Amino acid sequence: MRSTEDDGYDYVVDQEGGGDYESVQAAIDGAKAFPSERVTIFVKEGVYDEKVEVHSWNTDVDLIGESETGTVITSDDGFEAIGRGRNSTFFTYTLKVCGDGFYTRDLTIENSAGPESGQAVALHVEADRAVFEDCRLLGNQDTLYTGGGGARQYFDGCRIEGTTDFVFGGATAVFENCVLHSKADSYVTAASTPQYEPFGFVFRDCALTADPDVSEVYLGRPWRDHAHVAFIQSHLGSHVHPAGWHNWSRPETESTVTYVEYENRGPGSSAAGDRVAWAEELTPTEAENYRVENVLSGESTRGAYREWFVR
């Protein structure tokens, strides 16, 4: 637990009334638009039952929780409850981040809608240069949506739980030292990587785990034709299907997707399974291209690379 006394936070959120604001959204709304210096918001422990949006004009915001398990932002909107047609998924978020340069740590972001509610997003990120450290992202179907063409996002030490396609979208996103926990037989990723982007989802030194009754989980299926996903030096549990990848009943995507692995270990790794012929095992030289600094510095449409993900 971190003290707020000497840390120089701009705002403190305390639902008990001991801070500047009692809700996270109120603190975001009170922050200066397009600030010249970073805005730091400290959120004290508690369960904050609210939908929160970091708007596009809320750039360079630090949202710091008091503890990863004790500071919880939660809501329960699901696809069926939203009722806004075929795109209802994108209105279900608990936390939506559109402001570039966003940084957060030590928070739980949860969508508590049950699996019967359909798609229910916990974290929806469209921002470029967004960093998430030591966070828990909890949900069922579609827990984490990584959106925004050309957006670059970095997740370190996070736990992400879900059932179907619980990491999905078209951003360039690196996951390091993360736990991806499957709660049902289904799919971990559903990438929609744009054809013009050199990278999609890159998982490095991660662990894939599952509930005890889960035994058939695919690493990914293509939401769009040029899905690009890499698992590198990660531990894959026995719940990972030997085939590894699924074509979503669209065999034509087998020639357009990029699904790669390198030096994974564990009973669900490619060394222990019978991977589909259209997935690849990288060579050491090819794996070098998936270094974090290279993935996040690529020729992005959103601007030049900076060491923004190093804190």
C-alpha positions in Angstrom: 0.0 0.0 0.0 1.4 3.4 -1.0 1.2 6.6 1.0 -0.3 9.7 -0.6 1.4 12.1 1.7 4.7 12.8 -0.1 3.9 11.6 -3.6 2.7 14.9 -5.1 -0.5 13.6 -6.6 -2.6 16.3 -8.3 -5.9 14.7 -7.1 -6.9 12.1 -4.7 -10.1 10.0 -5.2 -11.7 8.7 -2.0 -15.3 7.4 -2.0 -15.4 8.0 1.7 -15.0 11.8 1.2 -11.4 12.1 2.4 -10.0 13.3 -1.0 -10.6 15.8 -3.7 -13.2 13.7 -5.5 -15.5 10.7 -4.5 -15.5 9.1 -8.0 -12.9 8.3 -10.6 -14.9 10.0 -13.4 -15.2 13.2 -11.4 -11.4 13.4 -11.1 -10.9 12.8 -14.8 -13.5 15.4 -15.6 -11.8 17.9 -13.3 -8.4 17.5 -15.0 -7.0 20.0 -17.3 -7.5 19.3 -21.1 -4.2 18.7 -23.0 -2.0 19.5 -20.0 1.5 20.8 -20.4 2.6 18.4 -17.5 1.3 15.0 -16.5 -1.8 14.9 -14.4 -1.5 12.4 -11.5 -4.7 10.9 -9.9 -4.4 8.6 -6.8 -7.4 6.3 -6.2 -7.8 5.1 -2.6 -8.9 1.5 -1.9 -12.6 0.8 -2.4 -15.0 -0.6 -5.0 -16.0 2.2 -7.4 -19.1 1.1 -9.2 -19.0 3.3 -12.3 -18.3 3.5 -16.0 -15.2 5.7 -16.5 -14.0 7.4 -19.7 -10.6 9.1 -20.2 -11.5 11.4 -23.0 -9.3 12.2 -26.0 -8.5 15.6 -24.4 -7.4 13.9 -21.2 -3.9 13.3 -22.4 -0.9 12.4 -20.2 -3.0 11.1 -17.2 -1.5 8.9 -14.5 -4.2 6.8 -12.7 -2.6 5.2 -9.7 -4.5 2.8 -7.4 -3.7 2.2 -3.8 -3.5 -1.5 -4.3 -4.0 -3.9 -7.2 -6.7 -6.0 -5.5 -8.1 -3.3 -3.2 -8.8 -0.5 -5.7 -11.6 -1.8 -8.0 -13.4 -0.1 -10.8 -16.4 -2.2 -11.8 -19.6 -2.1 -13.8 -21.9 -4.8 -15.3 -23.0 -3.7 -18.8 -23.2 -6.6 -21.2 -24.2 -6.9 -24.9 -27.7 -8.0 -24.2 -28.3 -5.2 -21.6 -26.9 -2.4 -23.8 -29.3 -3.2 -26.7 -27.7 -0.9 -29.2 -27.6 -3.3 -32.1 -24.8 -5.2 -33.6 -22.1 -2.9 -32.2 -23.4 -3.0 -28.6 -20.1 -4.6 -27.5 -18.3 -1.2 -27.8 -20.6 0.4 -25.3 -20.2 -2.2 -22.5 -16.8 -0.9 -21.2 -16.1 -0.3 -17.5 -13.0 1.9 -18.3 -12.6 3.5 -21.8 -9.3 5.2 -22.5 -9.0 7.6 -25.5 -6.4 10.1 -24.1 -2.9 9.4 -25.5 0.0 9.0 -23.0 -2.2 7.2 -20.4 -0.5 5.3 -17.6 -2.0 3.2 -14.8 -0.9 0.8 -12.2 -2.3 -1.1 -9.1 -5.9 -1.2 -10.2 -8.5 -3.9 -10.8 -10.8 -3.1 -13.8 -13.8 -5.5 -13.9 -16.9 -6.1 -15.9 -19.0 -8.1 -13.6 -21.7 -9.1 -16.1 -21.9 -12.9 -16.1 -21.1 -15.1 -19.1 -24.8 -15.2 -20.0 -24.6 -11.5 -20.8 -22.5 -12.0 -24.0 -19.8 -9.6 -24.8 -18.8 -7.4 -21.9 -15.7 -5.3 -22.0 -13.8 -4.4 -18.9 -11.0 -2.3 -20.5 -11.4 -0.5 -23.8 -8.3 1.3 -25.0 -8.0 3.5 -28.1 -5.1 5.6 -26.8 -1.6 5.6 -28.2 1.3 5.3 -25.8 -0.9 3.6 -23.1 0.8 1.7 -20.3 -0.8 -0.7 -17.8 1.3 -2.1 -14.9 0.3 -4.6 -12.2 -3.4 -4.4 -13.1 -6.1 -7.0 -13.0 -8.5 -7.0 -16.0 -11.4 -9.3 -15.1 -14.4 -10.3 -17.3 -15.8 -13.1 -19.4 -16.2 -12.6 -23.2 -14.2 -9.7 -24.7 -12.5 -8.6 -21.5 -9.9 -6.3 -23.1 -10.5 -4.4 -26.3 -7.3 -2.9 -27.8 -8.5 -0.5 -30.5 -7.2 2.4 -32.5 -5.4 2.1 -35.8 -1.7 2.7 -35.2 -2.2 2.8 -31.4 0.6 1.3 -29.3 -0.1 -0.2 -25.9 2.1 -1.9 -23.2 0.9 -4.3 -20.5 3.4 -5.4 -17.8 2.7 -7.7 -14.9 -1.1 -7.8 -15.5 -3.6 -10.6 -14.9 -6.2 -10.8 -17.7 -9.2 -13.2 -17.2 -11.9 -14.2 -19.6 -13.7 -16.8 -21.7 -14.0 -16.1 -25.4 -11.7 -13.7 -27.4 -10.8 -12.0 -24.1 -7.9 -10.1 -25.8 -9.2 -8.6 -29.0 -8.7 -5.6 -31.4 -6.4 -4.0 -33.8 -3.8 -2.1 -31.8 -0.1 -3.0 -31.6 0.1 -4.3 -28.0 2.9 -5.9 -26.1 2.2 -8.1 -23.0 5.2 -8.9 -20.7 5.1 -11.0 -17.6 1.3 -11.2 -17.8 -1.0 -14.0 -16.8 -3.8 -14.9 -19.3 -6.4 -17.0 -17.5 -9.1 -18.9 -19.4 -12.3 -19.6 -17.7 -13.9 -21.6 -20.5 -13.0 -23.8 -23.5 -12.6 -21.1 -26.2 -10.1 -18.6 -27.6 -7.6 -16.3 -26.0 -7.2 -13.7 -28.8 -9.2 -12.3 -31.7 -6.9 -9.9 -33.4 -8.0 -7.5 -36.1 -4.5 -6.2 -37.0 -4.7 -3.8 -40.0 -2.8 -5.0 -43.0 -0.5 -1.9 -42.9 0.8 -2.5 -39.4 3.9 -4.6 -39.0 2.9 -6.0 -35.6 -0.3 -6.9 -33.6 -0.3 -8.7 -30.3 3.1 -9.8 -28.8 3.1 -11.9 -25.7 6.5 -12.2 -24.0 7.3 -14.2 -20.9 3.7 -14.7 -20.1 1.8 -17.6 -18.5 -1.4 -19.1 -19.9 -3.4 -20.7 -17.1 -7.0 -22.0 -16.8 -9.7 -23.1 -14.5 -9.5 -26.8 -13.6 -12.3 -27.9 -15.9 -10.9 -26.1 -18.9 -9.1 -28.3 -21.4 -9.4 -26.9 -25.0 -8.4 -23.4 -25.5 -6.9 -22.0 -28.8 -4.3 -19.2 -28.7 -6.2 -17.2 -31.2 -8.6 -16.9 -34.2 -8.7 -14.1 -36.7 -11.3 -11.4 -36.2 -10.0 -9.8 -39.4 -8.0 -11.3 -42.2 -4.5 -10.0 -41.2 -4.5 -10.9 -37.6 -1.0 -10.9 -36.2 -0.2 -12.6 -32.9 3.1 -13.8 -31.4 3.7 -15.9 -28.3 7.4 -15.7 -27.3 9.2 -17.5 -24.4 5.9 -18.0 -22.6 4.6 -20.9 -20.5 1.5 -22.5 -22.1 -0.6 -24.8 -19.8 -2.1 -28.1 -20.8 -5.4 -26.5 -21.6 -4.0 -25.1 -24.8 -5.3 -27.1 -27.8 -2.5 -29.0 -29.6 -3.4 -27.3 -32.9 -2.8 -23.9 -31.2 -4.8 -21.7 -33.7 -8.2 -21.7 -35.3 -9.3 -20.2 -38.6 -12.8 -19.2 -37.4 -14.2 -21.4 -40.1 -12.7 -19.2 -42.8 -9.9 -21.2 -44.4 -9.1 -18.3 -46.7 -7.5 -16.5 -43.8 -4.9 -19.2 -43.4 -2.8 -17.5 -46.1 -3.2 -14.0 -44.7 -2.8 -14.2 -40.9 0.5 -14.2 -39.0 0.5 -16.6 -36.1 4.0 -17.3 -34.7 5.7 -18.8 -31.6 9.2 -18.9 -30.3 10.8 -21.0 -27.5 7.5 -21.4 -25.6 7.5 -24.0 -22.9 4.9 -26.1 -21.0 2.5 -28.9 -22.0 0.6 -26.6 -24.3 3.6 -25.4 -26.2 4.3 -26.1 -29.9 7.0 -28.6 -28.9 4.4 -30.7 -27.2 1.5 -30.3 -29.7 0.6 -30.7 -33.3 0.3 -27.1 -34.5 -1.7 -26.1 -37.7 0.5 -26.0 -40.8 -0.2 -22.3 -41.3 1.3 -21.2 -38.0 5.1 -20.7 -37.8 7.9 -21.3 -35.3 10.3 -18.3 -35.5 14.0 -18.6 -36.0 16.3 -16.7 -33.6 16.8 -14.0 -36.1 13.1 -13.6 -36.8 12.4 -13.5 -33.0 14.7 -10.5 -32.7 12.2 -8.5 -34.6 9.7 -9.0 -31.7 11.8 -7.2 -29.2 9.7 -4.8 -27.2 11.5 -1.6 -28.4 11.2 -2.7 -32.0 7.5 -3.6 -31.8 6.6 -0.3 -30.2 8.8 1.8 -32.4 7.5 0.5 -35.7 6.4 2.8 -38.5 3.2 3.7 -36.6 0.7 6.1 -38.1 0.4 7.8 -34.7 3.9 9.3 -34.5 7.5 8.6 -33.7 8.7 6.3 -31.1 9.7 7.4 -27.6 10.7 5.4 -24.6 7.2 6.1 -23.2 6.7 2.5 -21.9 9.7 2.6 -19.6 8.8 3.9 -16.1 
